[in-house]
């Protein structure tokens, strides 16, 4: 992880009053999802999903992980599904 990623998580943690460790875990899961399911990664520019293209034409793993953090904070799909346990742990969602 680059220092700028860490600073982004620090700032988001303070801005949204969510524990930094929770956001770091969401980010780490985003990196893992990128590596384990590369076909789900969206295209650069158009953000279309399900496109059969090389990873060089898709979002980077850092962009993918950062987008997952932003989606979590916006209570997007993964907030209620794959990151639900972290939302509960952060006190943002009831068990």
Number of C-alpha atoms within 10 A of each C-alpha: 9 7 8 9 16 15 11 11 23 17 13 18 18 11 9 10 10 18 16 17 14 18 25 19 14 26 27 18 17 21 20 14 17 21 12 10 9 17 16 15 24 21 20 14 9 8 12 12 12 12 14 14 13 10 16 9 14 24 18 17 19 17 17 19 23 22 16 25 27 17 15 21 17 11 15 14 13 15 22 15 10 12 20 19 15 19 24 14 14 17 12 14 14 10 9
